[in-house]
Amino acid sequence: GAGVSQSPSNKVTEKGKDVELRCDPISGHTALYWYRQSLGQGLEFLIYFQGNSAPDKSGLPSDRFSAERTGGSVSTLTIQRTQQEDSAVYLCASSPTGGSPLHFGNGTRLTVT
Amino acid sequence: SQELEQSPQSLIVQEGKNLTINCTSSKTLYGLYWYKQKYGEGLIFLMMLQKGGEEKSHEKITAKLDEKKQQSSLHITASQPSHAGIYLCGASRISGTYKYIFGTGTRLKVLA
């Protein structure tokens, strides 16, 4: 079956521009995660959605970052006024329920010039 | 500070050799996961450990979680070039929650 799909796979943007990254989770998965992976670094937790509960936003690095999940399915991560330090691979993952293994997408590589 | 420490950070071994990767936390871990990542790709789930002392094996890979649930190890027997990649451990630090944090990863290279 289809896995977690992320788009675009690559995004190059100028400093100061806004970007939107999209994640289509596996159908029926109630949990959705966003992580950021910088060069040579591990995964940095950003935000976690579980069903209709309020999302855990504790990992968002600044108020320039926001995410939403519409209809309990597709999620969009928005970065406003991008900075060069935002350059990284943004990974989305979903799972059937909390406590189940996460299924990861291939990520969006964001480059801010 | 990194909440999940992995060691070593990188590893180069000759094909056929055994190797071990460690994942350590100063606090109890809940739902310990091991993933493998190849360059430019997402993470592939390997194994999940939940109980102290638990051990699981799949093909030539064995993962263990210590009794205190603060340290896990991943052991590869008779390594092959196909084992090359980045291995990451991930876990929740709070029981009953699913905010998973990850280690910095161990980059493995296997020489043929």
Interface residues (C-beta under 8 A of the other chain):
Chain A: V4 A31 Y33 Y35 Q41 G42 L43 F45 Y48 Q50 D56 S58 G59 L91 A93 S95 G98 G99 P101 L102 H103 F104 G105 N106 G107
Chain B: Q2 L4 Q6 G31 Y33 Y35 G40 E41 G42 L43 I44 F45 M48 L88 G90 T97 Y98 K99 Y100 I101 F102 G103 T104 G105
